[in-house]
């Protein structure tokens, strides 16, 4: 098995084609870097990842180290490659040292060259860097801050006046550029050329006068532009949506799944005091890769909206009036039990593609428990245009190979809900096929967009329950209106367009009088005890063969892939 040595520690790399940074990571050794990113081309411009490298001469078996440090991101490894980082002195002392030659050790112990090179690189980057840490949004998660503390000098030798280029708040409607903070890693430039393909960004000038800029008349406005803020290792690129709102050390980070489209991008949800402040991409090679679209990134504001439905309401004297849950729940049970007894075939439960599989399973269990003749219906599936593929050429046409797709289907869990429907009744009934002859209906919605609930041709029955995030034209005719939670306010599982099931956890608490869909379904079923998504998921895995892969107590971080049923 091909083996490399990182700070003397042997690591098997198999058939993987790795550079020194990646090989060191396999060994549990971090090599600092700015410009390198595994989803972008290699430029080796920041010089922060400099390492000492050597190989064994196949003729005499002698280990010979190269006389100069090399960029780890640009240097491939092979069987027998020896890598020494600037942290060599912190290596595992129980691992036998490699047979380094005397000429190599003349300069000092292994790692001396790399350590000095990193300190010199940081000094060069900080020459013109402003002391903006107290006001910079990146403070607390800034690689320049972190690396300066760990690898840099403890004092500055700069005596000249710093170069202070003008900032560029007009770079984009969503992004501002603090030019004096930029370290010219060019990650943002390469992203717009290689991932979005829109190429709005460029490097203008030379030497200490280099600046990131846009081409004349071409602001940074592509649908993936927000990723450059995540890619920026310092505070040069800032999101106007998040600017000066929170210090990152006050934020609670949770693992979520974007509900904006059927791609189901893995995301980090950053919140404080039950308010969502930003969404960031969470790398998942099984889902979207490294990036997310701006539609998903900035599409969280509905969760913080004051226009949300905040409490249950019941119709009394011809008008909807607030009512407590302990009054509404028994009324719902009684009304639907009677409707199912009178004519079960005229009762429908509408399950939206924004429900988690756990919620859909419990609601389906409740409705079919009323009567086998109660029909389960798939709620409206919002579709906008066509799939938007990236990168693009100069004419805006998609270019192969595709690196990112914004799906036209604007919901996260149609496949999961369809699998539930097929299990309970053998087929999927669209809402358009269940618009007549209905005496009772329950719309379990959760749509973040009011316009997504398309009920054209629908005639409201005598008993209508609408459970949603916002008031809609449909809720105006309802007998009961119930507030719904957002994906940030619950635990659950979504199944994306390709059959990838991903679990996510609650990031924030819902408003005080909003009851989660799982809790409501529990109450309608008459169940007692603690409501836990994981327990319901285990129950689902036993009951529905399609979801058998969810039986494990802890699912893989990247999700579980299912073979999608034919609908």
Secondary structure, DSSP 8 states (H G I E B T S, - for coil): --EEEETTEEEE-TT---BHHHHHHHTT-----SS--TTS-----S-TTEEEEEEE-TTT--EEE-SS-EETTT-B--TT-EEE-TTGGGS-TTS------HHHHTSSSTTHHHHHHHHHHHHHHHSS----TTT-TTTTS-HHHHHHHHHS-SS----S-------BGGG-SSEEE-GGG-----HHHHHHHHTS----EEEESSGGG-EEEE-TT--S--TTTTHHHHH-SSSSEEETTTTTT--GGG-EEEEEE--SSTT--EEEEEEETTEEEEEEE--BTTTTBT---HHHHTTTGGGG-TTS--S-EEEETTEEEE--HHHHHHHHHHHHHHHHHHHGGGEEEEE-TTS-HHHHHHHHHHHHHH-TTSEEEE----B-SS-EEESB-TTS-B-SS--EEE-SB--S-HHHHHHHHHHHHSS-EEGGGS-SS-SEEEEE---SSGGG---TT----SEEEEEESS--HHHHT-SEEEE---GGGS-EEEE-TTSEEEEE---S---TT---HHHHHHHHHT--S---HHHHHHHHHHH-GGGGGG-SSS--TT-EE------
